[in-house]
Amino acid sequence: MTFNVLISDPLSEEGIQPLRESENFTIVMETNLSPEELGNRIGEFDALLVRSQTQVTRELIHKATNLKIIGRAGVGVDNIDLEAATENGIIVVNAPNGNTNSAAEHTMAMIMALSRNIPQAFHALKNRQWDRKKYVGVEIKNKTLGIVGLGRIGVEVAARAKGQRMNVIAYDPFLTEEKAEQLGIGYGTLEEVLKKADFITVHTPLMKETRHMINAHAFEIMKSGVQIINCARGGIIDENALYDAIVSGKVAGAALDVFEEEPFVDHKLLELEQVVATPHLGASTIEAQEIVAIDVSHDVIRFLNGDVVKNPVNLPSVPSEIMYKIEPYFHLAEKLGTFLIDLTNEVAEEVYITYSGDLSEIEVAPLTRNTVKGILKRYLGSHVNDVNALYLADKKGITVKESKTSSTKGFTNLITVEIKSKSGRRKVAGTLLNGFGPRLVKVDDYSVDVTPKGHMVVIQHTDQPGVIGRMGSTIAKHHINIATMQVDRSDVGGNAIMILTIDKHLETEALEELKSLDEIKDVTAIDL
């Protein structure tokens, strides 16, 4: 059988060589098709390879009647409608590892440029100015490099920095002291890294928890004269706070490859002589472009020849008879994972998922993936999906165990998720109620009945008269409306739990004020 492959964006010729060498593949490279022309031709092809230029929209996918796989030669898939692809049974693959070396090298180049004022000195020479005293730099030898985010790129940066005889200290929610020792680097909390480092480089995904994680408060606790590098994602660093920190002299300089808004015509950070910048060049090397094209070419070949792909992005197809039975539980499974990890507020070391009642009689692997995705999304953001959730959990050293039982404790179906972390174990259980949808029915050993959505607050407290009233007054003082409330207790006057759903997110000030109430032991804000 012959497969037709369309390449609609410029790709490295060396990168697509595996496709050209495959006997049963016909390659068509058309990189200047208009959306209308692409729509008219897409029905001819079994595979589509793109970079960021081609917009693979829902409309285009509906016209792709023979398309089986879309390959994105790069990491991001923002230009591909994943939902439409999944609905139409089209698998999407990308190349998440191809730019690792390129990004790590660019980070080190930015550190060097920053420490020795290389761009500024060059610009002065171009303007016929010879001023050696003005551009005196600092050595990086024996300086401390703080790495925030120790994924594949962060690890590569650490190795290169050690080669330059820098001292390296890192923070990552999945980093342990044992792993840090194996890598020959220091281990610290985020605050410890920020306080100790002479240079700070960020390598985290951009998501709600990491947006502006380097903010005004972070700059306050850093050393005076610290230097900042961001070759990861715009938005991790609060650019206004960075500007103020440089102007005040707290930050000696910054090297930026990414910005919150790209592209831009003007940016106030570029007005500062202490800032060096490049236009998002982290993955822009000949080698990286070859590698990402090679990776997606091999995955296209594997998939069309009936083999398993290495870098899937969306959910692979599930037999229709199984999907019909488990699809209603997808939302519940993910929300249970997200709720529990937020409640635990620690990285999971072990995850136990028990399926009871009707669920014990069917294949539940997709639900397990969805639950683990909900757990990992807090730290990995959109990078984690149903397909790679278990793989990423394994890479992070998280044990996932699945079991089934016919015992339902009064429910037709029940999913119980338990997490073991450094501080102990927490668990939550949920079910589907006919006509009412997903419900949380257990938090630890407390019985509740809560819809897992929106803004929630979990309050652990002592069962005493007046607690609910004082809590309500505190919430009201911050102009927050309570939609629902659930309360349960272990015994009269003992430990109790209160779960609220509220109309907006509980900000830090209100959260801390609730925690200060005598009977309240802990307060956790959860957004589902």
BARODREN-68892 format. One record per residue (C-alpha): residue number from 1; residue in one letter; x, y, z. Coordinates in nm, 4 decimals. Layout:
BAPA    i  aa        px        py        pz
BAPA  NUM   A         X         Y         Z
...
This chain:
BAPA    i  aa        px        py        pz
BAPA    1   M    0.0000    0.0000    0.0000
BAPA    2   T    0.1293    0.3465   -0.0912
BAPA    3   F    0.0839    0.6429    0.1434
BAPA    4   N    0.0717    1.0018    0.0233
BAPA    5   V    0.2476    1.2561    0.2457
BAPA    6   L    0.2091    1.6335    0.2090
BAPA    7   I    0.4744    1.8663    0.3521
BAPA    8   S    0.3186    2.2137    0.3596
BAPA    9   D    0.5897    2.4063    0.5488
BAPA   10   P    0.9645    2.4272    0.4776
BAPA   11   L    1.1427    2.1332    0.6421
BAPA   12   S    1.5055    2.0269    0.6371
BAPA   13   E    1.5754    1.8005    0.3390
BAPA   14   E    1.7928    1.5830    0.5626
BAPA   15   G    1.5035    1.5657    0.8088
BAPA   16   I    1.2561    1.4200    0.5605
BAPA   17   Q    1.5086    1.1783    0.4129
BAPA   18   P    1.3606    0.8829    0.6089
BAPA   19   L    1.0307    0.9409    0.4265
BAPA   20   R    1.1983    0.9636    0.0877
BAPA   21   E    1.3827    0.6377    0.1535
BAPA   22   S    1.0633    0.4493    0.2391
BAPA   23   E    0.9381    0.2550   -0.0611
BAPA   24   N    0.5667    0.2859    0.0100
BAPA   25   F    0.5627    0.6646    0.0625
BAPA   26   T    0.4969    0.9308   -0.1991
BAPA   27   I    0.6196    1.2734   -0.0862
BAPA   28   V    0.4707    1.6015   -0.2084
BAPA   29   M    0.6334    1.9248   -0.0880
BAPA   30   E    0.4131    2.2310   -0.1454
BAPA   31   T    0.5094    2.5133    0.0899
BAPA   32   N    0.3245    2.8020   -0.0695
BAPA   33   L   -0.0336    2.6755   -0.0755
BAPA   34   S   -0.3040    2.9202    0.0218
BAPA   35   P   -0.5631    2.7960    0.2753
BAPA   36   E   -0.8078    2.7464   -0.0115
BAPA   37   E   -0.5568    2.5502   -0.2201
BAPA   38   L   -0.4601    2.3374    0.0805
BAPA   39   G   -0.8255    2.2667    0.1522
BAPA   40   N   -0.8833    2.1570   -0.2059
BAPA   41   R   -0.5887    1.9151   -0.1998
BAPA   42   I   -0.5796    1.7800    0.1561
BAPA   43   G   -0.8245    1.4978    0.0775
BAPA   44   E   -0.5554    1.3257   -0.1321
BAPA   45   F   -0.3140    1.2673    0.1572
BAPA   46   D   -0.2654    1.0151    0.4381
BAPA   47   A   -0.0188    1.2319    0.6322
BAPA   48   L    0.0471    1.6040    0.6741
BAPA   49   L    0.3777    1.7480    0.7998
BAPA   50   V    0.3845    2.1094    0.9180
BAPA   51   R    0.5794    2.3564    1.1265
BAPA   52   S    0.4117    2.6716    1.2600
BAPA   53   Q    0.3077    2.8354    0.9317
BAPA   54   T    0.0262    2.6046    0.8208
BAPA   55   Q   -0.2938    2.6461    1.0208
BAPA   56   V   -0.4553    2.3041    1.0582
BAPA   57   T   -0.8071    2.4191    1.1388
BAPA   58   R   -1.1246    2.2258    1.2057
BAPA   59   E   -1.2463    2.3237    0.8600
BAPA   60   L   -0.9314    2.1844    0.6995
BAPA   61   I   -0.9530    1.8622    0.9025
BAPA   62   H   -1.3128    1.8066    0.7904
BAPA   63   K   -1.1889    1.8181    0.4308
BAPA   64   A   -0.9063    1.5718    0.5070
BAPA   65   T   -1.1118    1.2618    0.4410
BAPA   66   N   -0.8082    1.0299    0.4104
BAPA   67   L   -0.5793    1.1948    0.6656
BAPA   68   K   -0.4519    0.9612    0.9367
BAPA   69   I   -0.1661    1.1503    1.1009
BAPA   70   I   -0.0401    1.5094    1.1398
BAPA   71   G    0.3263    1.5630    1.2221
BAPA   72   R    0.4413    1.8914    1.3799
BAPA   73   A    0.8165    1.9401    1.3326
BAPA   74   G    0.8646    2.1160    1.6658
BAPA   75   V    0.7221    2.1278    2.0173
BAPA   76   G    0.4155    2.3538    2.0095
BAPA   77   V    0.0929    2.2475    1.8414
BAPA   78   D   -0.0972    2.5755    1.8724
BAPA   79   N   -0.1582    2.5817    1.4976
BAPA   80   I   -0.3351    2.2441    1.5040
BAPA   81   D   -0.6934    2.1920    1.6224
BAPA   82   L   -0.6276    1.8910    1.8452
BAPA   83   E   -0.9916    1.8439    1.9383
BAPA   84   A   -1.0977    1.8272    1.5746
BAPA   85   A   -0.8114    1.5908    1.4942
BAPA   86   T   -0.9082    1.3586    1.7788
BAPA   87   E   -1.2767    1.3682    1.6853
BAPA   88   N   -1.1846    1.2632    1.3316
BAPA   89   G   -0.9522    0.9845    1.4451
BAPA   90   I   -0.6362    1.1631    1.3329
BAPA   91   I   -0.3325    1.1235    1.5560
BAPA   92   V   -0.1016    1.4221    1.6051
BAPA   93   V    0.2695    1.3776    1.6775
BAPA   94   N    0.5404    1.6314    1.7516
BAPA   95   A    0.9120    1.6458    1.8327
BAPA   96   P    0.9492    1.7521    2.1976
BAPA   97   N    1.3154    1.6591    2.2366
BAPA   98   G    1.4674    1.7967    1.9188
BAPA   99   N    1.5521    2.1394    2.0556
BAPA  100   T    1.7020    2.0332    2.3906
BAPA  101   N    2.0661    2.0800    2.2997
BAPA  102   S    1.9967    2.3942    2.0976
BAPA  103   A    1.8039    2.5596    2.3825
BAPA  104   A    2.0670    2.4644    2.6412
BAPA  105   E    2.3478    2.6035    2.4257
BAPA  106   H    2.1551    2.9253    2.3647
BAPA  107   T    2.1065    2.9646    2.7394
BAPA  108   M    2.4807    2.9343    2.7995
BAPA  109   A    2.5499    3.1776    2.5147
BAPA  110   M    2.3149    3.4285    2.6778
BAPA  111   I    2.4877    3.3857    3.0142
BAPA  112   M    2.8241    3.4565    2.8509
BAPA  113   A    2.6911    3.7547    2.6553
BAPA  114   L    2.5342    3.8951    2.9703
BAPA  115   S    2.8335    3.8474    3.1979
BAPA  116   R    3.0824    4.0045    2.9522
BAPA  117   N    2.8613    4.2760    2.7944
BAPA  118   I    2.9373    4.1360    2.4507
BAPA  119   P    2.6389    4.2819    2.2556
BAPA  120   Q    2.6801    4.6253    2.4144
BAPA  121   A    3.0534    4.6370    2.3453
BAPA  122   F    3.0015    4.5247    1.9868
BAPA  123   H    2.7332    4.7879    1.9335
BAPA  124   A    2.9712    5.0557    2.0672
BAPA  125   L    3.2433    4.9456    1.8259
BAPA  126   K    2.9965    4.9554    1.5383
BAPA  127   N    2.9373    5.3193    1.6360
BAPA  128   R    3.3157    5.3818    1.6333
BAPA  129   Q    3.3454    5.3941    2.0151
BAPA  130   W    3.6381    5.2251    2.1916
BAPA  131   D    3.5587    5.2064    2.5655
BAPA  132   R    3.7154    4.9150    2.7529
BAPA  133   K    3.6388    5.0484    3.1019
BAPA  134   K    3.2657    5.0813    3.0414
BAPA  135   Y    3.2230    4.7164    2.9471
BAPA  136   V    3.4155    4.5426    3.2238
BAPA  137   G    3.2341    4.2141    3.2931
BAPA  138   V    3.2362    3.9384    3.5523
BAPA  139   E    3.3673    3.5815    3.5376
BAPA  140   I    3.1169    3.3030    3.5785
BAPA  141   K    3.3700    3.0663    3.7376
BAPA  142   N    3.2751    2.9971    4.1021
BAPA  143   K    2.9513    3.1928    4.0608
BAPA  144   T    2.6251    3.0239    4.1605
BAPA  145   L    2.3775    2.9477    3.8836
BAPA  146   G    2.0219    2.9002    4.0069
BAPA  147   I    1.8090    2.6869    3.7753
BAPA  148   V    1.4313    2.7092    3.8166
BAPA  149   G    1.2865    2.4040    3.6426
BAPA  150   L    1.5043    2.0970    3.5960
BAPA  151   G    1.3494    1.9225    3.2985
BAPA  152   R    1.5488    1.7971    3.0029
BAPA  153   I    1.6772    2.1455    2.9098
BAPA  154   G    1.7489    2.2430    3.2705
BAPA  155   V    1.9567    1.9277    3.3181
BAPA  156   E    2.1595    2.0073    3.0051
BAPA  157   V    2.2176    2.3651    3.1229
BAPA  158   A    2.3350    2.2322    3.4608
BAPA  159   A    2.5891    2.0029    3.2955
BAPA  160   R    2.7279    2.2851    3.0818
BAPA  161   A    2.7429    2.5256    3.3759
BAPA  162   K    2.9380    2.2719    3.5793
BAPA  163   G    3.1792    2.2463    3.2872
BAPA  164   Q    3.2338    2.6207    3.3258
BAPA  165   R    3.3074    2.5542    3.6952
BAPA  166   M    2.9959    2.7266    3.8166
BAPA  167   N    2.8195    2.6160    4.1334
BAPA  168   V    2.4697    2.4976    4.0422
BAPA  169   I    2.1621    2.4925    4.2656
BAPA  170   A    1.8217    2.3964    4.1283
BAPA  171   Y    1.4558    2.3964    4.2172
BAPA  172   D    1.1972    2.1714    4.0563
BAPA  173   P    0.8832    2.0283    4.2203
BAPA  174   F    0.9959    1.6795    4.1137
BAPA  175   L    1.3613    1.7198    4.2132
BAPA  176   T    1.4762    1.5233    4.5173
BAPA  177   E    1.7954    1.5595    4.7186
BAPA  178   E    1.9025    1.2159    4.5942
BAPA  179   K    1.8519    1.3129    4.2287
BAPA  180   A    2.0355    1.6416    4.2804
BAPA  181   E    2.3261    1.4541    4.4365
BAPA  182   Q    2.3385    1.2185    4.1362
BAPA  183   L    2.3597    1.5214    3.9058
BAPA  184   G    2.6278    1.6812    4.1206
BAPA  185   I    2.4243    1.9947    4.1903
BAPA  186   G    2.2670    2.1646    4.4903
BAPA  187   Y    1.9049    2.1155    4.5920
BAPA  188   G    1.6846    2.3949    4.7224
BAPA  189   T    1.3379    2.5373    4.7485
BAPA  190   L    1.2425    2.8127    4.5051
BAPA  191   E    1.3126    3.0736    4.7721
BAPA  192   E    1.6524    2.9220    4.8541
BAPA  193   V    1.7538    2.9195    4.4889
BAPA  194   L    1.6488    3.2813    4.4410
BAPA  195   K    1.8389    3.3920    4.7518
BAPA  196   K    2.1647    3.2106    4.6788
BAPA  197   A    2.2121    3.2527    4.3024
BAPA  198   D    2.4335    3.5037    4.1216
BAPA  199   F    2.2724    3.4064    3.7893
BAPA  200   I    1.9150    3.2743    3.7613
BAPA  201   T    1.7802    3.0923    3.4557
BAPA  202   V    1.4227    2.9652    3.4198
BAPA  203   H    1.3244    2.6462    3.2368
BAPA  204   T    0.9637    2.5747    3.3343
BAPA  205   P    0.6520    2.5453    3.1194
BAPA  206   L    0.4237    2.8495    3.1208
BAPA  207   M    0.0959    2.7868    3.3045
BAPA  208   K   -0.1152    2.9394    3.5780
BAPA  209   E    0.1235    2.8340    3.8555
BAPA  210   T    0.4376    2.9592    3.6796
BAPA  211   R    0.3088    3.2827    3.5228
BAPA  212   H    0.5008    3.5680    3.6852
BAPA  213   M    0.6622    3.3284    3.9328
BAPA  214   I    0.9640    3.5605    3.9066
BAPA  215   N    0.7858    3.8718    4.0299
BAPA  216   A    0.8510    4.1780    4.2465
BAPA  217   H    0.8668    3.9690    4.5652
BAPA  218   A    1.1105    3.7273    4.4024
BAPA  219   F    1.3402    4.0120    4.3029
BAPA  220   E    1.3277    4.1478    4.6582
BAPA  221   I    1.4767    3.8301    4.8068
BAPA  222   M    1.7487    3.7917    4.5410
BAPA  223   K    2.1077    3.9063    4.5853
BAPA  224   S    2.1876    4.2591    4.4741
BAPA  225   G    2.3589    4.2420    4.1359
BAPA  226   V    2.1887    3.9188    4.0307
BAPA  227   Q    2.1603    3.8475    3.6580
BAPA  228   I    1.8485    3.6951    3.4991
BAPA  229   I    1.8149    3.4679    3.1947
BAPA  230   N    1.4932    3.3511    3.0256
BAPA  231   C    1.5160    3.1246    2.7223
BAPA  232   A    1.2041    2.9275    2.8152
BAPA  233   R    0.8685    3.1063    2.7853
BAPA  234   G    0.7622    3.4682    2.7998
BAPA  235   G    0.5440    3.5310    3.1032
BAPA  236   I    0.7420    3.3284    3.3572
BAPA  237   I    0.9112    3.6554    3.4511
BAPA  238   D    0.7003    3.9612    3.5273
BAPA  239   E    0.8524    4.2023    3.2733
BAPA  240   N    0.7361    4.5160    3.4565
BAPA  241   A    0.8881    4.3921    3.7816
BAPA  242   L    1.2100    4.3037    3.5983
BAPA  243   Y    1.2268    4.6517    3.4477
BAPA  244   D    1.1863    4.8113    3.7900
BAPA  245   A    1.4463    4.5799    3.9447
BAPA  246   I    1.7023    4.6711    3.6770
BAPA  247   V    1.6346    5.0434    3.7041
BAPA  248   S    1.6697    5.0262    4.0837
BAPA  249   G    2.0036    4.8454    4.0528
BAPA  250   K    1.8832    4.5285    4.2274
BAPA  251   V    1.9273    4.3301    3.9044
BAPA  252   A    2.2546    4.3925    3.7215
BAPA  253   G    2.1297    4.2641    3.3878
BAPA  254   A    1.8957    4.0337    3.1994
BAPA  255   A    1.9275    3.8143    2.8910
BAPA  256   L    1.5937    3.7416    2.7243
BAPA  257   D    1.5094    3.5198    2.4286
BAPA  258   V    1.1331    3.5199    2.4924
BAPA  259   F    0.8717    3.7816    2.5776
BAPA  260   E    0.5130    3.7905    2.6965
BAPA  261   E    0.3966    3.9258    2.3611
BAPA  262   E    0.5697    3.8196    2.0411
BAPA  263   P    0.6507    3.9611    1.7969
BAPA  264   F    0.6645    4.3236    1.9066
BAPA  265   V    0.7672    4.6557    1.7525
BAPA  266   D    0.8913    4.8167    2.0717
BAPA  267   H    0.9618    4.7032    2.4281
BAPA  268   K    1.0709    4.9132    2.7230
BAPA  269   L    1.3172    4.6486    2.8457
BAPA  270   L    1.5192    4.6983    2.5287
BAPA  271   E    1.5675    5.0621    2.6248
BAPA  272   L    1.7895    4.9458    2.9126
BAPA  273   E    2.1581    4.8961    2.8337
BAPA  274   Q    2.1718    4.6159    3.0919
BAPA  275   V    1.9436    4.3985    2.8787
BAPA  276   V    2.0555    4.1700    2.5953
BAPA  277   A    1.7931    3.9983    2.3844
BAPA  278   T    1.7317    3.7697    2.0880
BAPA  279   P    1.4074    3.7106    1.8927
BAPA  280   H    1.3117    3.3629    2.0235
BAPA  281   L    1.6108    3.1805    1.8762
BAPA  282   G    1.6394    2.9015    2.1326
BAPA  283   A    1.5530    2.6256    1.8840
BAPA  284   S    1.6849    2.8020    1.5747
BAPA  285   T    1.9820    2.5910    1.4728
BAPA  286   I    2.0358    2.3838    1.1606
BAPA  287   E    2.0821    2.0737    1.3746
BAPA  288   A    1.7647    2.1269    1.5781
BAPA  289   Q    1.5571    2.1798    1.2648
BAPA  290   E    1.6965    1.8571    1.1198
BAPA  291   I    1.6307    1.6598    1.4368
BAPA  292   V    1.2672    1.7670    1.4741
BAPA  293   A    1.1985    1.6827    1.1095
BAPA  294   I    1.3669    1.3433    1.1476
BAPA  295   D    1.1669    1.2670    1.4632
BAPA  296   V    0.8271    1.3387    1.3080
BAPA  297   S    0.9243    1.1608    0.9838
BAPA  298   H    1.0013    0.8424    1.1761
BAPA  299   D    0.6754    0.8679    1.3738
BAPA  300   V    0.4756    0.9089    1.0513
BAPA  301   I    0.6465    0.6014    0.9093
BAPA  302   R    0.5840    0.4018    1.2268
BAPA  303   F    0.2169    0.4910    1.2470
BAPA  304   L    0.1285    0.4325    0.8833
BAPA  305   N    0.3115    0.0990    0.8955
BAPA  306   G    0.1074   -0.0075    1.1975
BAPA  307   D    0.3664    0.0526    1.4712
BAPA  308   V    0.3472    0.2601    1.7923
BAPA  309   V    0.4515    0.6242    1.7699
BAPA  310   K    0.6986    0.7747    2.0182
BAPA  311   N    0.5655    1.1280    2.0545
BAPA  312   P    0.1837    1.1345    2.0378
BAPA  313   V    0.0107    1.4561    2.1391
BAPA  314   N   -0.3585    1.3683    2.1339
BAPA  315   L   -0.5528    1.0684    2.2577
BAPA  316   P   -0.5149    0.7560    2.0435
BAPA  317   S   -0.8300    0.5920    1.9194
BAPA  318   V   -1.0225    0.3680    2.1618
BAPA  319   P   -1.2625    0.0933    2.0464
BAPA  320   S   -1.6081    0.2469    2.0204
BAPA  321   E   -1.7743   -0.0050    2.2538
BAPA  322   I   -1.5253    0.0792    2.5304
BAPA  323   M   -1.5386    0.4528    2.4669
BAPA  324   Y   -1.9182    0.4484    2.4957
BAPA  325   K   -1.8939    0.3068    2.8481
BAPA  326   I   -1.6044    0.5109    2.9896
BAPA  327   E   -1.6418    0.8497    2.8194
BAPA  328   P   -1.8895    0.9834    3.0803
BAPA  329   Y   -1.6217    0.9295    3.3483
BAPA  330   F   -1.3403    1.1227    3.1740
BAPA  331   H   -1.4276    1.4583    3.3306
BAPA  332   L   -1.4725    1.3049    3.6768
BAPA  333   A   -1.1393    1.1203    3.6663
BAPA  334   E   -0.9381    1.4289    3.5718
BAPA  335   K   -1.1131    1.6517    3.8283
BAPA  336   L   -1.0465    1.3987    4.1048
BAPA  337   G   -0.6753    1.4087    4.0235
BAPA  338   T   -0.6624    1.7884    4.0076
BAPA  339   F   -0.8647    1.8345    4.3270
BAPA  340   L   -0.6487    1.5907    4.5233
BAPA  341   I   -0.3103    1.7276    4.4146
BAPA  342   D   -0.4248    2.0813    4.4970
BAPA  343   L   -0.5511    1.9624    4.8351
BAPA  344   T   -0.2257    1.7784    4.9055
BAPA  345   N   -0.0142    2.0747    4.7906
BAPA  346   E    0.2849    1.8437    4.7490
BAPA  347   V    0.4325    1.6374    4.4689
BAPA  348   A    0.2846    1.2885    4.4532
BAPA  349   E    0.5240    0.9999    4.5115
BAPA  350   E    0.2642    0.7251    4.4649
BAPA  351   V   -0.0864    0.7264    4.3148
BAPA  352   Y   -0.3460    0.4579    4.3872
BAPA  353   I   -0.6668    0.4468    4.1828
BAPA  354   T   -0.9483    0.2061    4.2737
BAPA  355   Y   -1.2452    0.1427    4.0442
BAPA  356   S   -1.5575    0.0034    4.2087
BAPA  357   G   -1.8941   -0.1320    4.0967
BAPA  358   D   -1.9750   -0.1126    3.7258
BAPA  359   L   -1.6284    0.0232    3.6508
BAPA  360   S   -1.4654   -0.2955    3.7807
BAPA  361   E   -1.6013   -0.4849    3.4795
BAPA  362   I   -1.4632   -0.2698    3.1957
BAPA  363   E   -1.1268   -0.1466    3.0614
BAPA  364   V   -1.0343    0.1664    3.2592
BAPA  365   A   -0.6800    0.2420    3.1385
BAPA  366   P   -0.7936    0.5654    2.9644
BAPA  367   L   -0.9486    0.6811    3.2936
BAPA  368   T   -0.6243    0.6132    3.4781
BAPA  369   R   -0.4380    0.8227    3.2229
BAPA  370   N   -0.6922    1.1001    3.2668
BAPA  371   T   -0.6607    1.0913    3.6464
BAPA  372   V   -0.2821    1.1075    3.6301
BAPA  373   K   -0.3090    1.3922    3.3791
BAPA  374   G   -0.5171    1.5853    3.6316
BAPA  375   I   -0.2479    1.5285    3.8942
BAPA  376   L    0.0459    1.6286    3.6744
BAPA  377   K   -0.1142    1.9326    3.5101
BAPA  378   R   -0.0484    2.1407    3.8202
BAPA  379   Y    0.3259    2.1144    3.7561
BAPA  380   L    0.3536    2.0395    3.3843
BAPA  381   G    0.0651    2.2414    3.2396
BAPA  382   S   -0.0556    2.1649    2.8892
BAPA  383   H    0.2543    1.9557    2.8179
BAPA  384   V    0.0823    1.6595    2.9842
BAPA  385   N   -0.2078    1.4906    2.8062
BAPA  386   D   -0.4007    1.1645    2.8146
BAPA  387   V   -0.1424    0.9917    2.6002
BAPA  388   N    0.1807    1.0883    2.7765
BAPA  389   A    0.0526    1.1151    3.1361
BAPA  390   L    0.1710    0.7710    3.2506
BAPA  391   Y    0.5009    0.8077    3.0658
BAPA  392   L    0.5692    1.1420    3.2343
BAPA  393   A    0.4678    1.0052    3.5748
BAPA  394   D    0.7181    0.7230    3.5318
BAPA  395   K    0.9911    0.9664    3.4231
BAPA  396   K    0.9217    1.1743    3.7357
BAPA  397   G    0.9490    0.8672    3.9580
BAPA  398   I    0.5772    0.8562    4.0450
BAPA  399   T    0.4347    0.5062    4.0976
BAPA  400   V    0.0822    0.4581    3.9616
BAPA  401   K   -0.1204    0.1568    4.0752
BAPA  402   E   -0.4668    0.0601    3.9554
BAPA  403   S   -0.7078   -0.1838    4.1201
BAPA  404   K   -1.0708   -0.2933    4.0907
BAPA  405   T   -1.3306   -0.4102    4.3410
BAPA  406   S   -1.6978   -0.5010    4.3253
BAPA  407   S   -1.7590   -0.3286    4.6608
BAPA  408   T   -1.9157    0.0138    4.6030
BAPA  409   K   -2.0195    0.1250    4.9544
BAPA  410   G   -2.3660    0.2135    4.8304
BAPA  411   F   -2.2693    0.3630    4.4915
BAPA  412   T   -2.3302    0.2096    4.1492
BAPA  413   N   -1.9862    0.3254    4.0452
BAPA  414   L   -1.6985    0.4824    4.2376
BAPA  415   I   -1.3490    0.6101    4.1581
BAPA  416   T   -1.1196    0.6490    4.4585
BAPA  417   V   -0.7856    0.8260    4.4159
BAPA  418   E   -0.5211    0.8209    4.6879
BAPA  419   I   -0.1894    1.0072    4.6841
BAPA  420   K    0.1154    0.9343    4.8951
BAPA  421   S    0.3467    1.2338    4.9416
BAPA  422   K    0.6215    1.3298    5.1843
BAPA  423   S    0.3667    1.4345    5.4481
BAPA  424   G    0.1453    1.1275    5.4270
BAPA  425   R   -0.1626    1.0116    5.2396
BAPA  426   R   -0.4738    1.1949    5.1165
BAPA  427   K   -0.7650    1.0536    4.9192
BAPA  428   V   -1.0802    1.1575    4.7397
BAPA  429   A   -1.3645    0.9584    4.5853
BAPA  430   G   -1.6152    1.0481    4.3180
BAPA  431   T   -1.9103    0.9066    4.1318
BAPA  432   L   -2.1547    0.9848    3.8536
BAPA  433   L   -2.5110    1.0470    3.9656
BAPA  434   N   -2.7795    0.9987    3.7026
BAPA  435   G   -2.9113    1.3401    3.6071
BAPA  436   F   -2.6579    1.5237    3.8241
BAPA  437   G   -2.3221    1.4353    3.6682
BAPA  438   P   -1.9865    1.4101    3.8498
BAPA  439   R   -1.9837    1.4407    4.2294
BAPA  440   L   -1.7194    1.4334    4.5007
BAPA  441   V   -1.8507    1.2006    4.7701
BAPA  442   K   -1.5461    1.1462    4.9936
BAPA  443   V   -1.2536    1.3638    5.1016
BAPA  444   D   -1.0217    1.1568    5.3193
BAPA  445   D   -1.2701    0.9923    5.5601
BAPA  446   Y   -1.5326    1.2656    5.5415
BAPA  447   S   -1.8569    1.2228    5.3464
BAPA  448   V   -1.9508    1.5124    5.1160
BAPA  449   D   -2.1629    1.5812    4.8091
BAPA  450   V   -1.9965    1.8424    4.5900
BAPA  451   T   -1.9876    1.9156    4.2168
BAPA  452   P   -1.6178    1.9276    4.1177
BAPA  453   K   -1.6063    2.2529    3.9242
BAPA  454   G   -1.5373    2.6220    3.9644
BAPA  455   H   -1.3761    2.7948    4.2631
BAPA  456   M   -1.3635    2.5846    4.5770
BAPA  457   V   -1.2299    2.6224    4.9306
BAPA  458   V   -1.1492    2.3277    5.1583
BAPA  459   I   -1.1332    2.4209    5.5263
BAPA  460   Q   -1.0111    2.1778    5.7921
BAPA  461   H   -1.1198    2.2888    6.1380
BAPA  462   T   -1.2284    2.1909    6.4872
BAPA  463   D   -1.5999    2.1249    6.5320
BAPA  464   Q   -1.6952    2.4182    6.7560
BAPA  465   P   -1.9981    2.6516    6.7687
BAPA  466   G   -1.9492    2.9734    6.5728
BAPA  467   V   -1.6798    2.8505    6.3325
BAPA  468   I   -1.9076    2.8630    6.0308
BAPA  469   G   -2.0293    3.2103    6.1223
BAPA  470   R   -1.6780    3.3529    6.1646
BAPA  471   M   -1.5719    3.1901    5.8409
BAPA  472   G   -1.8726    3.3362    5.6585
BAPA  473   S   -1.8065    3.6851    5.7952
BAPA  474   T   -1.4438    3.6693    5.6841
BAPA  475   I   -1.5383    3.5563    5.3344
BAPA  476   A   -1.8059    3.8280    5.3105
BAPA  477   K   -1.5582    4.0965    5.4161
BAPA  478   H   -1.3642    4.0209    5.0973
BAPA  479   H   -1.6812    4.0512    4.8854
BAPA  480   I   -1.6923    3.6815    4.8032
BAPA  481   N   -2.0275    3.5070    4.7678
BAPA  482   I   -2.0678    3.1478    4.8871
BAPA  483   A   -2.2667    2.9344    4.6426
BAPA  484   T   -2.2715    2.6019    4.8333
BAPA  485   M   -2.1372    2.4575    5.1579
BAPA  486   Q   -2.0755    2.1012    5.2739
BAPA  487   V   -1.9705    2.0143    5.6317
BAPA  488   D   -1.8803    1.6830    5.7926
BAPA  489   R   -1.7069    1.5870    6.1183
BAPA  490   S   -1.5343    1.2880    6.2732
BAPA  491   D   -1.7225    1.3296    6.6032
BAPA  492   V   -1.8792    1.6052    6.8142
BAPA  493   G   -1.6115    1.8617    6.8982
BAPA  494   G   -1.3520    1.6733    6.6933
BAPA  495   N   -1.1961    1.7279    6.3540
BAPA  496   A   -1.4217    1.8556    6.0763
BAPA  497   I   -1.4118    1.9585    5.7132
BAPA  498   M   -1.5960    2.2331    5.5279
BAPA  499   I   -1.6066    2.2568    5.1473
BAPA  500   L   -1.7309    2.5769    4.9889
BAPA  501   T   -1.7962    2.6666    4.6288
BAPA  502   I   -1.7569    3.0408    4.5784
BAPA  503   D   -1.8120    3.2869    4.2959
BAPA  504   K   -1.4497    3.3913    4.2474
BAPA  505   H   -1.0981    3.2806    4.3320
BAPA  506   L   -0.9967    3.3133    4.6989
BAPA  507   E   -0.7022    3.5529    4.7009
BAPA  508   T   -0.4033    3.5169    4.9343
BAPA  509   E   -0.5131    3.7896    5.1766
BAPA  510   A   -0.8509    3.6275    5.2420
BAPA  511   L   -0.6935    3.2811    5.2618
BAPA  512   E   -0.4408    3.3927    5.5246
BAPA  513   E   -0.7125    3.5679    5.7264
BAPA  514   L   -0.9161    3.2464    5.7346
BAPA  515   K   -0.6111    3.0516    5.8484
BAPA  516   S   -0.5654    3.2946    6.1386
BAPA  517   L   -0.9023    3.1985    6.2928
BAPA  518   D   -0.8467    2.9918    6.6081
BAPA  519   E   -1.0473    2.6827    6.5189
BAPA  520   I   -0.9273    2.6600    6.1592
BAPA  521   K   -0.6323    2.4276    6.0979
BAPA  522   D   -0.5821    2.4656    5.7235
BAPA  523   V   -0.7391    2.6338    5.4216
BAPA  524   T   -0.6843    2.5342    5.0595
BAPA  525   A   -0.8158    2.7222    4.7554
BAPA  526   I   -0.8854    2.4950    4.4582
BAPA  527   D   -0.9857    2.6019    4.1075
BAPA  528   L   -1.1337    2.3317    3.8843
